[in-house]
Amino acid sequence: DSGVTQTPKHLITATGQRVTLRCSPRSGDLSVYWYQQSLDQGLQFLIQYYNGEERAKGNILERFSAQQFPDLHSELNLSSLELGDSALYFCASSPGMDRITTTDTQYFGPGTRLTVL
Amino acid sequence: AQSVAQPEDQVNVAEGNPLTVKCTYSVSGNPYLFWYVQYPNRGLQFLLKYITGDNLVKGSYGFEAEFNKSQTSFHLKKPSALVSDSALYFCAVRPPYGNNRLAFGKGNQVVVIP
């Protein structure tokens, strides 16, 4: 168990809908990362937050957004869902430091499996 | 931009034999390299990382990896494979500057045959 929790484990929804995925980082970790794992794209970095602020953006669609709250949990919001958004969404956390890059290890949660019908 | 290549889709090995999972990388500057393992319906578990120093890195569950700068490789190894090592293995890289995003390879399915 990495200490990173994600809810829900599974989510089934319809095209055009909006969902929210939730992540609680390991105790003491300030950085949260979101990744998408799909069969065709593999594991792709979406976005990173550090202590409530966005730090880096990857291949994240404009229909997707995220935030990190004062208690450091993070939410990934996916809207206007399409069939191609079906994937496993992972959250990871690391201690983070108040500078851009560190030697931190990212520890991953169990993921949320999203199925769009 | 950084990238990782894991050339084999599946690695089959007999239980008790040595296991090697190959990884080559491309990144500007000295790389930070990681191996993760994913069991069915589970998240990614961290195995080991190379930041600097000794080219041979030891990690969890008896795994080790060798960093080779001239060949831009970071192959994962285990001297004696167990059936329980059957899983999906991912290599990842990021540069020592900029942000902390990891670039992952496509993953290698390892099947250990009893």
Interface residues (C-beta under 8 A of the other chain):
Chain A: S2 V4 S31 Y33 Y35 G42 L43 Q44 F45 Q48 R55 A56 G58 F90 A92 S94 I100 T101 T102 T103 D104 T105 Q106 Y107 F108 G109 P110 G111
Chain B: Y32 F34 Y36 R42 G43 L44 Q45 F46 K49 I51 F90 P95 P96 Y97 G98 N99 N100 R101 L102 A103 F104 G105 K106 G107
